[in-house]
Amino acid sequence: MSYAASAFLLTGETIDVTAGRMGFRYFGRSPELGPIEILITDVPGIVFSGDLESSDGLPDYDQKSSPLKKVNGENLNAYTFKTRNAQHGLINAFKEKGQEVFESDIKHHERFLMELGIRGGIWLEGDAKVKDGRAVFKNPRIKPYEVKTDFRIASIDIENGVNIDSLFSIAIHMKGCGPERKKVLMLDD
């Protein structure tokens, strides 16, 4: 089914989608749809460095000139790759040659959102299937959007003995986006 809705992204990860191809998975909450999952497939990763003299034995990558420069004025190239194996191979090759690698510490799923100007709130359009109580989108169109949504908030307090291996109680207080619940679980003789 096709949807257009706002959502707030809560978490994301870089994953291997198929045959070693990188992709991104995000989880969030939509005021219109409730819990959502977004899968973005086949997006290349990127790092920056100087010239790589030899690519012998390295996994596939593309090298392009970049407008970026090091502080000393040296040009940097953009190296893109489609697998995490290629990423690790490239980074190791640069390090073995004593070359600096820039922005390899930025998570690819976070860079993807940053380059779109997304800081949490999104507008998404695309087809979704309902799975395990959430709308799951594959490669939807997304853009930044100001969104307000309710979240389910839980506070958990665990009481245990300091010098002994024992659990006394667990208290849970949940509210927002559903009925408020308070529960105390206690161990007793």
C-alpha positions in Angstrom: 0.0 0.0 0.0 1.2 3.5 -0.8 1.6 6.0 2.1 2.7 9.6 2.6 3.4 10.5 6.2 5.6 12.3 8.6 7.9 10.5 11.0 10.6 11.0 13.6 13.7 8.7 13.2 14.9 7.2 16.5 17.7 4.9 15.4 19.5 3.6 12.4 22.2 1.1 11.3 24.3 0.2 8.3 23.5 -3.3 7.1 24.4 -5.8 4.4 21.3 -6.0 2.3 22.1 -8.6 -0.4 25.3 -10.1 -1.8 27.4 -7.9 0.4 25.7 -4.7 -0.7 25.4 -2.0 1.9 22.1 -0.6 2.9 20.6 1.4 5.8 17.8 0.5 8.2 16.0 3.2 10.3 13.3 2.8 13.0 11.0 5.7 14.0 7.6 6.8 14.9 5.0 8.4 12.7 2.0 10.4 14.1 -0.1 9.0 11.3 1.2 5.4 11.1 2.7 4.6 14.5 6.0 2.6 14.5 7.9 2.5 11.2 10.9 0.9 9.7 12.7 2.2 6.6 15.1 0.2 4.4 17.3 2.0 2.0 19.2 -0.4 -0.4 22.3 -0.1 -2.5 23.8 3.2 -1.3 27.6 3.5 -1.6 29.8 4.5 1.4 32.5 7.1 1.1 35.8 8.0 2.6 38.4 10.7 1.6 42.1 10.4 1.2 45.0 11.3 -1.1 46.0 9.2 -4.2 46.0 5.5 -3.9 49.0 4.3 -5.9 48.0 0.6 -6.3 44.6 -1.1 -6.1 46.1 -4.7 -6.4 44.1 -7.1 -4.3 41.5 -4.5 -3.1 37.7 -5.0 -3.4 35.9 -2.8 -6.0 35.7 0.9 -5.4 35.4 4.1 -7.4 37.8 7.1 -7.1 36.8 10.6 -8.0 38.4 14.0 -7.4 36.8 16.0 -4.6 36.6 19.7 -3.9 37.8 18.9 -0.4 41.4 19.7 0.6 43.6 18.9 3.6 44.6 21.8 5.9 47.9 22.0 4.1 46.1 22.5 0.7 46.6 19.0 -0.7 43.7 17.7 -2.7 41.6 14.8 -1.4 39.9 12.2 -3.5 36.5 10.6 -2.8 36.5 6.8 -2.6 33.1 5.2 -2.9 32.3 1.5 -2.3 29.3 -0.7 -2.1 30.4 -3.2 0.5 31.7 -3.0 4.0 34.5 -5.4 2.9 35.6 -2.9 0.3 35.6 -0.1 3.0 37.8 -2.1 5.4 40.2 -3.0 2.5 40.5 0.6 1.4 41.1 1.9 4.9 43.7 -0.8 5.6 45.5 0.0 2.3 45.7 3.7 3.2 46.9 3.0 6.7 49.6 0.5 5.4 51.0 3.3 3.2 50.9 5.8 6.1 48.2 7.9 4.5 45.5 9.6 6.4 41.8 8.6 5.8 39.2 11.3 6.4 35.6 10.8 7.6 35.9 7.0 7.9 34.6 7.4 11.4 31.2 8.8 10.2 28.6 6.1 10.1 27.3 5.7 6.6 23.6 5.7 7.6 24.2 9.0 9.5 26.1 10.5 6.6 23.1 9.6 4.3 20.7 11.6 6.5 23.2 14.5 7.0 23.6 14.9 3.2 19.8 15.2 2.9 19.6 17.7 5.7 17.6 15.3 7.9 18.1 15.8 11.7 15.3 13.5 12.9 12.0 14.6 11.4 11.2 13.4 7.9 8.4 13.3 5.3 8.3 10.0 3.5 6.3 8.7 0.5 6.3 5.2 -0.8 5.0 1.7 -0.6 4.9 -0.1 2.8 3.9 -3.4 4.2 2.7 -3.9 7.7 5.0 -6.3 9.6 5.0 -7.0 13.4 2.9 -3.9 14.1 5.0 -1.4 12.1 4.9 0.0 8.6 8.0 -1.2 6.7 9.1 1.0 3.8 11.6 0.0 1.2 13.4 2.8 -0.6 10.8 5.5 0.0 11.3 9.1 -1.0 12.4 11.0 2.1 13.1 14.7 2.9 13.5 16.8 6.0 10.3 17.7 7.8 9.3 19.3 11.1 7.3 16.7 13.0 5.8 16.4 16.4 4.8 12.9 17.7 4.1 11.2 21.0 6.6 8.7 22.3 6.1 5.9 24.8 8.4 6.6 27.7 9.4 4.1 30.3 11.3 4.5 33.6 12.7 1.4 35.1 14.1 1.1 38.6 15.9 -2.1 39.8 16.6 -2.6 43.4 19.2 -5.2 44.4 21.4 -6.0 47.3 24.9 -4.3 47.3 26.9 -7.1 49.0 24.7 -10.0 48.2 23.5 -11.6 45.0 19.8 -10.8 45.3 17.1 -8.9 43.5 14.5 -7.1 45.6 12.2 -5.4 43.2 11.7 -3.9 39.7 9.5 -0.8 39.3 8.2 0.3 35.9 6.4 3.5 35.0 5.2 3.9 31.4 3.3 6.8 29.8 2.7 8.6 26.6 1.3 7.2 23.4 -1.0 4.8 25.1 -2.4 4.2 28.6 -0.2 5.1 31.6 1.0 2.0 33.4 2.7 1.5 36.8 3.9 -1.9 37.9 6.1 -3.0 40.8 7.5 -6.6 40.8 8.8 -7.8 44.2 10.5 -10.9 45.4 9.0 -12.2 48.6 9.3 -15.3 50.8 
